[in-house]
Amino acid sequence: MTPLIEVRDLRFRYDDGTLALDGIDFRLDTGESVAVLGANGSGKTTFVLHLNGLLTGAGSIQVCGLAMEKRNMATIRQKIGLVFQDSEAQLFMPTVLEDVAFGLLNRGMRADEASDRARAALATVGMVSAESRAPYHLSAGEKKRVAIAGILAMEPEILVLDEPTTFLDPPGQCALAELLMSLPQAKILVTHDVPFAEAMCGRAVFFEKGKIAADGDVGEIVERFEWRFTLPVSAGGAGRPRGASPPGK
Amino acid sequence: MHHVVLERWSRGNTFIHQRDPRAKIAALIVFLVVVATAHGELTLLAAALFVFLSIIAVWARLPLFGVMARAGVVLPFTLVFAAIAWRPALIPKTYLSAMAVLIVVATTPLPLLMRGMESLGAPRFLLMVAQFLYRYLFVIVEEGQHMVSAARSRGGSFRAAAGALAVLFARSYGRAEEIHRAMLARGFPGYFRTLGALRFRAADGCFAVIASAVPVLLRMTIG
């Protein structure tokens, strides 16, 4: 079966000489949800920007069987919905409805059809009552939902979310998790939030200095790289995971 | 923020709010020409035009004193130029012009205003810049305020203004890049497509004619 995404030997160097991606091989199949873990600066965001053609490195990327080439770019951008870390940057239109309809209008859809589709996407994320509001009047959680609606309206086959829980309070994170779980699309979640990754994904890839250092079960990768918040021994934690009872209690 | 208040005012539902933006822009242009070309004894004409604008503001259910205060933002600059050039007439002319522009902006949601200006032939690129400025100005101001707070919390007085401005510029540049990526990710072709077309109804035509005729007649009879 053709994978949704197939990346082979992807390499990318920024203009300042930093080697950000160094031989990435990756595959995403239908219905999969994959967490992308790794330290800051390890290449996670650079990697997902390549999946949408926003950055172009050496190597090959295929999305739904389409090679990442200029002539396929419009189709690929319909198939991959990218939700950015900072929703403020993603919501640039004057009203929520216009923002959600932005991608649809760019595809050449008629205005009335785009409005209907945008309203349906807003209903999916529970934000239909905000359609005439200005994006900067929304809370962080609402902005995230509207940003996701803008992507869902385009009916992508793959959702890529960069740090989706950033700026969200715990109830907001729960609501987001509930929303994402209800969506049928394959997902790639770039995150530092291990509990969120464990709740959402069965598989994880771990980035280290521009390479995928491990690919497998989320729990195993988290354990292997000790990728969980723990209190240092000097603070009396003895490597105790966040939320666990302190020793002796 | 001023433009947040304007945004709220512009979402009203009065007769003035409901008018097609092109009708309002046309009337505004006539008003500005009348004010700019007025000469001689201006006191009576300025008072009459002020009453005319006040009636429209009240009709649109805008807080009149709020509108007057915001239009006063131009006064410091005007006073300086009026003093340098010794042209006292600049003061009422500028103030009335600012008030008229403010009323149009405060009764027309920005997307409609932009659409109206575009359909009247304003350059698309200029309108895009204005739209982004309107959308992100307060975000940049907020970032600047955070920097001031951060400096103060460390005992600084934020005197290193040049350095701080450079950082603010770099941050704004970074944000602009991110916005551009977000636009490309959703297939931005280089220009904005908009939801729905403007409809110019008979009421809009009547409004444009009357709102344009009143200042012209005032100028002919008083000025």
Chai-1 contact restraints between the chains, C-beta under 6 A:
chainA,res_idxA,chainB,res_idxB,connection_type,confidence,min_distance_angstrom,max_distance_angstrom,comment,restraint_id
A,N52,B,A185,contact,1.0,0.0,6.0,A-B,restraint_1
A,L54,B,R181,contact,1.0,0.0,6.0,A-B,restraint_2
A,A74,B,G187,contact,1.0,0.0,6.0,A-B,restraint_3
A,R77,B,G187,contact,1.0,0.0,6.0,A-B,restraint_4
A,L82,B,A185,contact,1.0,0.0,6.0,A-B,restraint_5
A,F84,B,A182,contact,1.0,0.0,6.0,A-B,restraint_6
A,A89,B,E178,contact,1.0,0.0,6.0,A-B,restraint_7
A,A89,B,I179,contact,1.0,0.0,6.0,A-B,restraint_8
A,A89,B,A182,contact,1.0,0.0,6.0,A-B,restraint_9
A,Q90,B,A182,contact,1.0,0.0,6.0,A-B,restraint_10
A,F92,B,R135,contact,1.0,0.0,6.0,A-B,restraint_11
A,F92,B,I179,contact,1.0,0.0,6.0,A-B,restraint_12
A,P94,B,L110,contact,1.0,0.0,6.0,A-B,restraint_13
A,P94,B,P111,contact,1.0,0.0,6.0,A-B,restraint_14
A,E98,B,L195,contact,1.0,0.0,6.0,A-B,restraint_15
A,A101,B,L195,contact,1.0,0.0,6.0,A-B,restraint_16
A,F102,B,R186,contact,1.0,0.0,6.0,A-B,restraint_17
A,G103,B,R186,contact,1.0,0.0,6.0,A-B,restraint_18
A,G103,B,G187,contact,1.0,0.0,6.0,A-B,restraint_19
A,L105,B,R193,contact,1.0,0.0,6.0,A-B,restraint_20
A,N106,B,G187,contact,1.0,0.0,6.0,A-B,restraint_21
A,N106,B,F188,contact,1.0,0.0,6.0,A-B,restraint_22
A,N106,B,P189,contact,1.0,0.0,6.0,A-B,restraint_23
A,A111,B,L195,contact,1.0,0.0,6.0,A-B,restraint_24
A,A111,B,G196,contact,1.0,0.0,6.0,A-B,restraint_25
A,S115,B,L195,contact,1.0,0.0,6.0,A-B,restraint_26
A,A134,B,E7,contact,1.0,0.0,6.0,A-B,restraint_27
